[in-house]
Amino acid sequence: MAQVATEGVVFPTASDGSRSTTRTGAEILAAALRPLDPDQADAALRENHWRRTYPTYFRTLVQGALPSAELVLASARAGLDAAWSSMRWEQERQQMSLHNGLATHTPHFQTLSLRGKGDAAVTPWTVPLDGEQLSGERLRMKIADWLARGIIEPSAASALERCLAHPEWFDLSDRTMVLLGAGSEAGPLRWLTRWRANVVAVDINRPEVWQRIADIALAGNGTLQIPLRNGNGVVSTDDWMARAGANLITEAPGIAAWITGFSGPLDVASLAYLDGERHVRVAMGMDMVVQAACVANPHTTLAFLATPTDMFAVARETAQAAMDAYKERPLTSRTLQSSLHLATGDRFFQPNIEEFVRGPNGVQYGVADSMVIEQGPNYALAKRLQQWRALIARAAGHRVSLNVAPSTTTVSVTKNPLLAAGFAGASSFGLEVFEPETTNALMAALWVHDLRSDQSAANPARPLAHPLELFMDNACHGGLWRSAYLPRSALPMAAALGWVRKRFTA
């Protein structure tokens, strides 16, 4: 039973004064499961090994939602409502609902604007890879290679091709783009500030963070809007870093009031990440801000970066590719893996996708389970909260970009030794792990595509056979969805290979 911090967005307090992240997470997921499978919802509440078994319930959440669009939206609303009801807002030792917390008066932020001093022309979109800046025909060839190897989905390849065909899309001088977690290593800040965007930046109040953000912005040609605290009414560029920043966990209502003060529709990206239970808290803090932005303006657009190590519905063609990959393994691999199966009780090298699930109007899907147990149920819940918000907002008419990003060697991921080693050995299983600068370039372009192209699933006017197709569109999963093996059943072997490679290449 975790003891967690008690300010801003907090987990609820039990009768003994403790705060159980496990119990709260199970209750939220059970609420989302109830419209789909009441028995599984009850089982989630009784589960005694939540930290080990949670993927089972996330699978039901996805698979049970596929039969109808109404089911998935009912589940999303129930899950998000439960999160808003369960989590609390604590201020000066007083607890209240998040709704009441959002209405509270909090410190007023002033705004400092920094204009970029770089070349005024929009920087052409390129993709850094292996020491090169890919553009034009070289980039087209690489997109085709990723597609052929199953690293990205066909819709992602088409979207990136459209970006190449429409360089005018990248002039973002008409957009006000809010980055919640502006300094995120996987975020688009560096590109947006080269594409003339008006960037409203939210990040933690640490001078070193704002020094890096400011350096990026000043080298570009956009405008950076910075929240300042504890002011005397005078906004100055002198020593502003000591006052810069806003905390998404403890100051979400103030951040919401600040960003909704900017004119015009906002494009709001939820990018912040924290370890453990703080990830759920910061996800809810961002959701408070997102909720306020959507209420303030019906033309608000939303953006999220989805992790590939999650549970997703996938297209039939994608599922078939995974099934075929398992069937077509070389004979030597089959023999060795069969022996390992027997020795370990089927723990290793399980098939990735084994069956199709029938959706509306006879459309078939698969379920890709790429969850990594070591990332934990709080991580899974935090990412699911964003998916629920995306589904609800799109159904309400908001444009929503939620694209699956590839596994990326960010500090937040590679500090986990097992994941770092697994990444190093991933290529042995046909997977590709990206450097942060490559991921940044791809995902920034896909966000622009989702804002500009009416062909994107982000566009609420585009009909989808099922709402979960929003997450299939533009997916750059690094090969996880089309792999022969359930990723976590191959991770130990990938990690072993990675450790060997690191040892002999160091």
C-alpha positions as CSV (number, residue, x, y, z in Angstrom):
1,M,0.0,0.0,0.0
2,A,1.8,3.1,-1.2
3,Q,2.3,6.2,0.8
4,V,2.1,9.1,-1.7
5,A,2.4,12.8,-1.6
6,T,-0.7,14.8,-0.5
7,E,-1.1,18.0,-2.5
8,G,-2.9,18.8,-5.7
9,V,-4.2,15.7,-7.5
10,V,-4.0,12.8,-5.0
11,F,-5.2,9.3,-4.6
12,P,-8.1,8.9,-2.2
13,T,-7.5,8.3,1.5
14,A,-8.7,5.0,3.0
15,S,-10.2,4.7,6.5
16,D,-6.8,4.0,8.0
17,G,-5.3,7.1,6.5
18,S,-3.3,5.3,3.8
19,R,-3.6,5.8,0.0
20,S,-3.7,2.6,-2.1
21,T,-2.7,3.2,-5.7
22,T,-3.4,-0.4,-6.5
23,R,-6.9,-0.4,-5.1
24,T,-7.8,2.8,-6.8
25,G,-6.4,1.7,-10.1
26,A,-8.4,-1.6,-9.9
27,E,-11.6,0.3,-9.1
28,I,-11.2,2.7,-12.0
29,L,-10.6,-0.1,-14.4
30,A,-13.5,-2.1,-13.0
31,A,-15.8,0.8,-13.7
32,A,-14.6,0.8,-17.3
33,L,-15.1,-2.9,-17.5
34,R,-18.6,-3.0,-16.1
35,P,-20.4,-2.0,-19.4
36,L,-18.4,-4.7,-21.2
37,D,-18.2,-7.6,-18.8
38,P,-19.6,-7.3,-15.3
39,D,-18.0,-10.6,-14.2
40,Q,-14.6,-9.3,-15.1
41,A,-15.3,-6.0,-13.4
42,D,-16.1,-7.9,-10.2
43,A,-13.0,-10.1,-10.7
44,A,-10.8,-7.0,-11.0
45,L,-12.1,-5.8,-7.6
46,R,-11.3,-9.1,-6.0
47,E,-7.9,-9.5,-7.6
48,N,-5.1,-10.0,-5.1
49,H,-2.2,-10.0,-7.6
50,W,-3.0,-6.8,-9.5
51,R,0.6,-5.8,-10.2
52,R,1.2,-9.1,-12.0
53,T,-2.2,-9.8,-13.6
54,Y,-3.4,-6.4,-14.7
55,P,-2.8,-7.1,-18.5
56,T,-5.6,-9.7,-18.3
57,Y,-8.1,-7.0,-17.4
58,F,-6.8,-4.5,-20.0
59,R,-7.2,-7.2,-22.7
60,T,-10.9,-7.6,-21.7
61,L,-11.2,-3.8,-21.8
62,V,-10.1,-3.8,-25.5
63,Q,-11.5,-7.1,-26.7
64,G,-14.9,-6.5,-25.0
65,A,-15.2,-3.1,-26.6
66,L,-14.8,-4.3,-30.2
67,P,-18.4,-5.6,-30.8
68,S,-19.9,-2.1,-30.9
69,A,-19.0,1.6,-31.0
70,E,-21.6,2.3,-28.2
71,L,-19.8,-0.2,-25.9
72,V,-16.4,1.4,-26.2
73,L,-17.7,4.9,-25.6
74,A,-19.8,3.8,-22.6
75,S,-16.7,2.1,-21.2
76,A,-14.5,5.1,-21.8
77,R,-17.0,7.4,-20.1
78,A,-17.4,5.1,-17.2
79,G,-13.6,4.8,-16.7
80,L,-12.9,8.5,-16.9
81,D,-15.9,9.3,-14.7
82,A,-14.6,6.9,-12.1
83,A,-11.1,8.5,-12.3
84,W,-12.6,11.9,-11.8
85,S,-14.7,10.6,-8.9
86,S,-12.0,8.5,-7.2
87,M,-9.0,10.9,-7.4
88,R,-9.1,13.9,-5.2
89,W,-7.9,17.5,-5.2
90,E,-6.1,18.5,-1.9
91,Q,-5.3,22.0,-1.0
92,E,-4.2,23.4,2.4
93,R,-5.2,20.0,3.9
94,Q,-8.7,20.2,2.5
95,Q,-9.9,17.5,0.1
96,M,-12.5,18.1,-2.6
97,S,-13.5,16.6,-5.9
98,L,-11.4,17.4,-9.0
99,H,-14.4,19.3,-10.4
100,N,-14.5,21.5,-7.4
101,G,-10.7,21.7,-7.5
102,L,-10.8,23.0,-11.0
103,A,-13.1,25.8,-9.9
104,T,-10.8,26.9,-7.1
105,H,-8.8,30.1,-7.2
106,T,-5.1,29.4,-7.5
107,P,-2.0,31.5,-8.0
108,H,-2.3,33.7,-11.1
109,F,0.3,33.2,-13.8
110,Q,1.7,36.0,-15.8
111,T,3.0,35.5,-19.3
112,L,6.5,36.1,-20.7
113,S,6.8,35.9,-24.5
114,L,10.1,35.0,-26.1
115,R,10.4,35.3,-29.9
116,G,12.8,33.1,-31.8
117,K,15.9,34.8,-33.3
118,G,16.5,32.1,-36.0
119,D,15.9,32.2,-39.7
120,A,12.3,33.4,-40.4
121,A,11.7,30.7,-43.1
122,V,10.0,27.5,-42.1
123,T,12.6,24.8,-41.6
124,P,12.0,22.0,-44.1
125,W,10.9,18.8,-42.5
126,T,13.6,16.1,-42.4
127,V,14.1,13.0,-40.3
128,P,17.4,12.5,-38.6
129,L,18.5,8.8,-38.8
130,D,21.9,7.2,-38.3
131,G,23.8,10.5,-38.7
132,E,21.8,11.7,-41.8
133,Q,19.0,14.1,-42.3
134,L,16.6,12.2,-44.5
135,S,14.4,14.3,-46.9
136,G,12.8,14.0,-50.3
137,E,13.4,10.7,-52.1
138,R,15.7,9.4,-49.4
139,L,13.0,9.8,-46.8
140,R,10.4,8.2,-49.2
141,M,12.7,5.2,-49.5
142,K,13.0,4.9,-45.7
143,I,9.3,5.2,-45.2
144,A,8.8,2.4,-47.8
145,D,11.4,0.3,-46.0
146,W,9.7,0.7,-42.6
147,L,6.4,-0.2,-44.2
148,A,7.8,-3.3,-45.9
149,R,9.3,-4.5,-42.6
150,G,6.1,-3.9,-40.6
151,I,7.7,-1.2,-38.5
152,I,4.9,1.3,-39.2
153,E,1.3,0.8,-40.4
154,P,0.2,1.6,-44.0
155,S,-1.8,4.6,-42.7
156,A,1.3,6.0,-41.1
157,A,3.3,5.6,-44.3
158,S,0.5,7.4,-46.3
159,A,0.3,10.2,-43.7
160,L,4.1,10.7,-43.9
161,E,3.9,10.7,-47.7
162,R,1.2,13.4,-47.6
163,C,3.5,15.5,-45.3
164,L,6.2,15.3,-48.0
165,A,3.7,16.3,-50.6
166,H,2.5,19.3,-48.6
167,P,5.4,21.4,-47.2
168,E,3.0,24.3,-46.8
169,W,1.4,22.4,-43.9
170,F,4.4,23.1,-41.7
171,D,3.9,26.8,-41.5
172,L,2.2,26.8,-38.1
173,S,2.0,30.6,-37.7
174,D,-1.8,30.2,-37.5
175,R,-1.7,27.7,-34.6
176,T,-1.5,28.2,-30.8
177,M,-0.1,24.9,-29.6
178,V,-0.1,24.1,-25.8
179,L,2.5,21.6,-24.7
180,L,1.8,20.1,-21.3
181,G,5.2,18.8,-20.5
182,A,7.0,21.0,-23.1
183,G,10.5,19.7,-22.3
184,S,9.5,16.1,-22.9
185,E,12.4,14.2,-24.5
186,A,10.0,12.6,-27.0
187,G,8.0,15.9,-27.5
188,P,7.8,18.1,-30.6
189,L,9.1,21.4,-29.1
190,R,12.2,21.6,-31.3
191,W,10.3,21.2,-34.5
192,L,7.3,23.5,-33.6
193,T,9.7,26.4,-32.8
194,R,11.2,26.0,-36.3
195,W,7.8,26.0,-37.9
196,R,6.7,29.5,-36.6
197,A,4.2,28.1,-34.1
198,N,2.9,30.1,-31.1
199,V,3.9,27.6,-28.4
200,V,2.3,27.8,-24.9
201,A,4.7,25.9,-22.8
202,V,4.0,24.2,-19.5
203,D,6.7,22.4,-17.5
204,I,8.0,22.1,-14.0
205,N,9.4,25.1,-12.2
206,R,13.1,24.3,-12.5
207,P,15.5,26.9,-14.0
208,E,17.6,24.3,-15.8
209,V,14.4,23.0,-17.6
210,W,13.5,26.5,-18.7
211,Q,17.0,27.3,-19.8
212,R,16.9,24.3,-22.2
213,I,13.4,25.2,-23.4
214,A,14.3,28.8,-23.9
215,D,17.5,27.9,-25.8
216,I,15.5,25.8,-28.2
217,A,12.9,28.5,-28.7
218,L,15.4,31.3,-29.3
219,A,17.2,29.3,-31.9
220,G,13.9,29.0,-33.9
221,N,11.4,31.3,-35.5
222,G,8.3,30.8,-33.3
223,T,7.0,32.4,-30.2
224,L,7.2,30.8,-26.7
225,Q,4.7,31.7,-24.0
226,I,6.0,31.1,-20.5
227,P,4.0,31.0,-17.2
228,L,5.6,33.1,-14.5
229,R,4.6,33.0,-10.8
230,N,4.8,35.4,-7.8
231,G,5.0,38.5,-9.9
232,N,4.5,42.2,-9.0
233,G,2.7,42.9,-12.2
234,V,5.9,43.6,-14.1
235,V,7.0,41.1,-16.6
236,S,10.7,41.2,-17.4
237,T,13.2,39.0,-19.2
238,D,15.7,39.7,-16.3
239,D,16.0,36.7,-14.0
240,W,12.7,35.2,-15.2
241,M,13.8,31.6,-15.0
242,A,13.5,31.6,-11.2
243,R,9.8,32.4,-11.6
244,A,9.1,30.2,-14.7
245,G,7.1,27.1,-14.6
246,A,3.9,25.5,-13.4
247,N,3.2,22.1,-11.8
248,L,0.6,20.0,-13.5
249,I,-0.1,18.0,-10.3
250,T,-0.4,20.8,-7.8
251,E,-1.4,23.8,-10.0
252,A,-3.7,22.3,-12.7
253,P,-6.6,24.7,-12.1
254,G,-4.2,27.7,-12.4
255,I,-2.7,26.3,-15.6
256,A,-6.2,25.7,-17.0
257,A,-7.1,29.3,-16.3
258,W,-3.8,30.5,-17.8
259,I,-4.0,28.6,-21.1
260,T,-7.7,29.3,-21.8
261,G,-6.8,33.0,-21.6
262,F,-5.0,32.8,-25.0
263,S,-7.2,33.8,-27.9
264,G,-8.4,31.4,-30.6
265,P,-8.7,27.6,-30.6
266,L,-5.9,25.8,-28.8
267,D,-4.1,22.6,-29.9
268,V,-3.4,20.9,-26.6
269,A,-0.8,18.1,-26.4
270,S,-0.5,16.0,-23.2
271,L,3.1,15.0,-23.0
272,A,4.2,14.9,-19.4
273,Y,5.6,11.7,-17.8
274,L,6.5,10.8,-14.3
275,D,7.5,7.6,-12.6
276,G,5.1,5.3,-10.7
277,E,1.9,6.7,-9.0
278,R,2.9,10.2,-10.0
279,H,2.2,9.3,-13.7
280,V,-1.4,8.8,-12.8
281,R,-1.5,12.0,-10.9
282,V,0.1,14.1,-13.7
283,A,-2.2,12.4,-16.3
284,M,-5.2,13.5,-14.2
285,G,-3.7,17.0,-13.8
286,M,-3.4,17.2,-17.6
287,D,-6.9,15.9,-18.0
288,M,-8.2,18.7,-15.8
289,V,-6.5,21.2,-18.1
290,V,-7.8,19.4,-21.2
291,Q,-11.3,19.3,-19.9
292,A,-11.2,23.1,-19.2
293,A,-9.8,23.8,-22.7
294,C,-12.5,21.7,-24.4
295,V,-15.3,23.4,-22.4
296,A,-13.9,26.9,-23.1
297,N,-13.8,26.3,-26.9
298,P,-15.5,23.6,-29.0
299,H,-12.7,24.0,-31.6
300,T,-10.0,23.0,-29.2
301,T,-8.0,20.1,-30.6
302,L,-6.2,17.5,-28.5
303,A,-3.0,15.5,-29.1
304,F,-1.4,12.5,-27.3
305,L,1.6,10.3,-27.8
306,A,0.6,6.7,-27.2
307,T,3.1,4.2,-26.0
308,P,3.6,1.0,-28.1
309,T,3.9,-1.1,-25.0
310,D,0.1,-1.1,-24.4
311,M,-3.0,-3.1,-25.4
312,F,-4.5,-2.2,-28.7
313,A,-7.1,-3.3,-31.2
314,V,-5.5,-3.7,-34.6
315,A,-6.7,-4.1,-38.1
316,R,-7.4,-7.6,-39.5
317,E,-4.5,-7.3,-41.9
318,T,-2.1,-6.4,-39.1
319,A,-3.3,-9.3,-37.0
320,Q,-2.9,-11.7,-40.0
321,A,0.6,-10.5,-40.5
322,A,1.5,-11.4,-36.9
323,M,-0.2,-14.8,-37.3
324,D,1.7,-15.5,-40.5
325,A,5.0,-14.5,-38.9
326,Y,4.5,-17.1,-36.2
327,K,3.5,-19.8,-38.6
328,E,6.4,-19.1,-40.9
329,R,9.2,-19.3,-38.3
330,P,12.2,-21.2,-39.5
331,L,12.3,-24.9,-38.5
332,T,15.3,-24.3,-36.2
333,S,13.5,-21.6,-34.4
334,R,10.4,-23.7,-34.0
335,T,12.4,-26.6,-32.6
336,L,14.4,-24.5,-30.1
337,Q,11.3,-22.6,-29.0
338,S,9.3,-25.8,-28.5
339,S,11.9,-27.1,-26.2
340,L,12.0,-23.8,-24.3
341,H,8.2,-23.9,-24.1
342,L,8.3,-27.3,-22.4
343,A,11.0,-26.3,-20.0
344,T,9.4,-23.1,-18.8
345,G,5.7,-23.9,-18.9
346,D,4.9,-21.9,-22.0
347,R,6.3,-18.7,-20.6
348,F,8.5,-17.8,-23.6
349,F,7.8,-17.2,-27.3
350,Q,4.1,-17.2,-27.1
351,P,2.2,-16.2,-30.3
352,N,1.5,-12.5,-30.5
353,I,-2.1,-12.7,-31.9
354,E,-4.0,-15.9,-32.1
355,E,-7.6,-15.0,-33.1
356,F,-9.8,-12.4,-34.8
357,V,-12.5,-10.5,-32.9
358,R,-15.7,-9.6,-34.8
359,G,-16.6,-5.9,-34.7
360,P,-19.5,-4.0,-36.1
361,N,-20.9,-4.9,-39.6
362,G,-18.7,-8.0,-39.7
363,V,-15.4,-6.1,-39.6
364,Q,-12.7,-8.2,-38.0
365,Y,-9.9,-7.0,-35.7
366,G,-7.1,-8.5,-33.6
367,V,-5.8,-7.5,-30.1
368,A,-2.1,-6.7,-29.8
369,D,-0.9,-7.1,-26.3
370,S,2.5,-5.3,-26.1
371,M,2.3,-4.6,-22.3
372,V,5.5,-4.9,-20.3
373,I,4.8,-6.0,-16.8
374,E,7.8,-4.1,-15.4
375,Q,6.2,-0.8,-16.4
376,G,3.5,-1.5,-13.9
377,P,-0.3,-0.9,-13.7
378,N,0.1,2.8,-12.9
379,Y,1.8,3.4,-16.2
380,A,-0.9,1.4,-18.0
381,L,-3.7,3.3,-16.3
382,A,-2.2,6.7,-17.0
383,K,-2.0,5.9,-20.7
384,R,-5.5,4.5,-20.7
385,L,-6.9,7.7,-19.2
386,Q,-5.6,9.5,-22.2
387,Q,-7.2,7.0,-24.6
388,W,-10.5,7.4,-22.8
389,R,-10.3,11.2,-23.1
390,A,-9.4,10.9,-26.8
391,L,-12.4,8.7,-27.5
392,I,-14.8,11.0,-25.6
393,A,-13.5,14.2,-27.1
394,R,-13.6,12.9,-30.7
395,A,-17.2,11.7,-30.2
396,A,-18.0,15.3,-29.0
397,G,-16.7,16.8,-32.2
398,H,-13.1,17.7,-31.2
399,R,-10.2,16.9,-33.6
400,V,-8.0,14.4,-31.7
401,S,-4.5,13.2,-32.7
402,L,-3.5,10.1,-30.8
403,N,-0.6,8.3,-32.6
404,V,1.3,5.3,-31.4
405,A,5.0,6.3,-31.2
406,P,7.8,3.7,-31.6
407,S,9.8,2.4,-28.7
408,T,12.4,5.1,-28.1
409,T,15.7,5.3,-26.2
410,T,14.6,8.1,-23.9
411,V,16.1,8.4,-20.4
412,S,12.7,7.6,-18.8
413,V,12.7,4.2,-20.6
414,T,16.3,3.1,-20.6
415,K,16.9,3.7,-16.9
416,N,15.0,0.4,-16.5
417,P,17.8,-2.1,-17.0
418,L,15.5,-4.9,-18.4
419,L,14.0,-2.5,-21.0
420,A,17.3,-1.1,-21.9
421,A,18.8,-4.5,-22.5
422,G,15.6,-5.6,-24.3
423,F,15.9,-2.6,-26.6
424,A,19.5,-3.5,-27.4
425,G,18.4,-7.0,-28.5
426,A,15.1,-6.1,-30.2
427,S,16.4,-6.2,-33.7
428,S,16.9,-10.0,-33.4
429,F,13.1,-10.2,-33.4
430,G,12.4,-7.9,-36.3
431,L,11.7,-4.9,-34.1
432,E,13.2,-1.4,-34.4
433,V,13.9,1.0,-31.5
434,F,14.3,4.6,-32.4
435,E,16.5,7.4,-31.2
436,P,14.6,10.3,-29.6
437,E,15.4,12.8,-32.4
438,T,14.0,10.4,-35.0
439,T,10.8,9.8,-33.0
440,N,10.5,13.6,-32.5
441,A,10.6,14.3,-36.2
442,L,8.1,11.5,-37.1
443,M,5.6,12.3,-34.4
444,A,5.8,16.1,-34.9
445,A,5.0,15.6,-38.6
446,L,2.1,13.2,-37.8
447,W,0.6,15.8,-35.5
448,V,0.8,18.4,-38.2
449,H,-0.8,15.9,-40.6
450,D,-3.6,15.3,-38.2
451,L,-4.3,19.0,-37.9
452,R,-4.1,19.7,-41.6
453,S,-5.5,16.6,-43.4
454,D,-9.2,15.8,-43.4
455,Q,-8.2,12.3,-44.4
456,S,-6.8,11.7,-40.9
457,A,-8.8,9.7,-38.4
458,A,-8.2,12.7,-36.1
459,N,-10.9,14.5,-38.0
460,P,-14.2,13.8,-36.2
461,A,-16.1,14.2,-39.5
462,R,-14.3,11.2,-41.0
463,P,-16.4,8.1,-40.4
464,L,-14.7,5.2,-38.6
465,A,-15.9,1.6,-38.6
466,H,-15.1,1.6,-34.9
467,P,-13.9,4.3,-32.6
468,L,-10.8,2.3,-31.7
469,E,-9.6,2.8,-35.3
470,L,-8.5,6.2,-34.1
471,F,-5.5,4.4,-32.4
472,M,-4.8,2.2,-35.3
473,D,-4.4,5.1,-37.7
474,N,-0.8,6.4,-38.2
475,A,0.6,3.9,-35.8
476,C,4.5,3.7,-35.7
477,H,4.8,0.7,-33.3
478,G,8.3,-0.3,-34.3
479,G,7.1,-3.8,-35.3
480,L,5.4,-4.8,-32.1
481,W,2.0,-5.3,-33.6
482,R,3.2,-7.5,-36.5
483,S,5.8,-9.5,-34.5
484,A,5.5,-13.3,-34.3
485,Y,5.7,-13.3,-30.5
486,L,3.8,-11.8,-27.6
487,P,6.4,-9.1,-26.8
488,R,6.8,-9.8,-23.1
489,S,7.3,-13.5,-23.8
490,A,10.3,-12.6,-26.0
491,L,11.6,-9.8,-23.8
492,P,13.8,-11.9,-21.5
493,M,15.6,-13.4,-24.6
494,A,15.9,-10.0,-26.2
495,A,17.3,-8.7,-23.0
496,A,19.8,-11.5,-22.8
497,L,20.9,-10.9,-26.4
498,G,21.1,-7.2,-25.6
499,W,23.4,-7.7,-22.6
500,V,25.7,-9.9,-24.7
501,R,25.8,-7.2,-27.4
502,K,26.5,-4.4,-25.0
503,R,29.3,-6.4,-23.3
504,F,31.1,-7.3,-26.6
505,T,30.6,-3.9,-28.3
506,A,31.4,-1.7,-25.3
